[in-house]
Amino acid sequence: MEHIIEALGDWQGTDPATGFQLVRTPEGRTLRIADLVDDDPGKRDKVASALKDPVQKNNRDHVDIIIALGMAKEGFDWIWCEHALTVGYRASLTEIVQIIGRATRDAPGKTRARFTNLIAEPDAAESAVTEAVNDTLKAIAASLLMEQVLAPRFEFKPKNPTTSTATPGFDYGEGGYDPDKCNVGFHEERGVFQIEIKGLAEPKSPEAARICREDLNEVIATFVQDKPSIERGLFDEELVPEELTQVRLGKIIKDKYPELDEDDQEAVRQHAIAAINLTQQAKKVALGDDGGEPSANTALIDGVRKFAMDVRELDIDLIDRINPFGEAYAILAKTMSEDSLKTVAAAIAAKRTSLTLEEARDLAKRALKFKQERGRLPSITSPDAWEKRMAEGVAFLARMKAEAARG
């Protein structure tokens, strides 16, 4: 607390009525700071009571900064909050959503809100970086979840040139709805994207449809907090993205929703990977090559539209070929020193495992689907990395079967 106050300005004492710390900034402004870190019950209770004073609820100048241990997680009623800054990672999606919720409440004159997460950078000189690596991965997962939670809701539709039509209330951008291509519509009142994707599987059961409509963020939360997925997505240079987008995410959905049949599990998987990858690609387009901040409120909408226009055709195979953690790595590479990045990569590479029996089975299932579509099994000499990986899964299973037969 003392370090923070010293950095902000000169301490002017304590407000006798509220217990707030008064700090004069170099510009001459007096900041009113609520210190909830001090665990002296008398002081803390006085400050907490002042924050809850109903008379001051609509007074923007009542308090400028609240500093606390876990208060945003527990909840507070401060509509004027414009910037939530946490030190260290947050363990769960629920906490992140709660903290975002505190900062994004509407208030008169409040036009933007920001969430900042400060994490310790692993020291490249340290011999034991495991803990720092864990914190880094958790913080990256948290930032991906924040982006997903704050993104407008997605509604995905399979593209069919003969039957697909415009939906009333959606703005399809300049030129309007084009029946010959995959369209991106936005419903401003509802804050909903409608995106047409070629080859997209539709959920058949009411429960699968509900998951695609309401629970995609929960699926994505499980995926981005899955350590093997995030480790490989960030640091495995030989990664074939489909191993994460199809095999790993497929397994997560199978475990999470065992009551769904295989077709519905695949529909949920496709909707989830489309949501996270389109959010990541839209962010990339919106930020541009310099990685700066988007200037307009419509940046994400514009980013999705531009991405859909830049690719030849927006289809599910294309979406599956994008590494969901690629953009996170790009930002990490800009903010961490090269030595630290190498240290983290080395720590993760050291524990890389070979193919498991379960992964080989999943690859073999995908290989069977490949055979049904192409009339042949995947080739182990194929220049296509995903086809080669499926063939490796089939070969692995064949070896295991032969070894078992030999006893």
Summary of the structure (lengths in Angstrom):
residues: 407
radius of gyration: 25.0
end to end distance: 66.9
largest distance: 84.1
contacts: 1165
relative contact order: 0.08
helix: 50%
strand: 12%
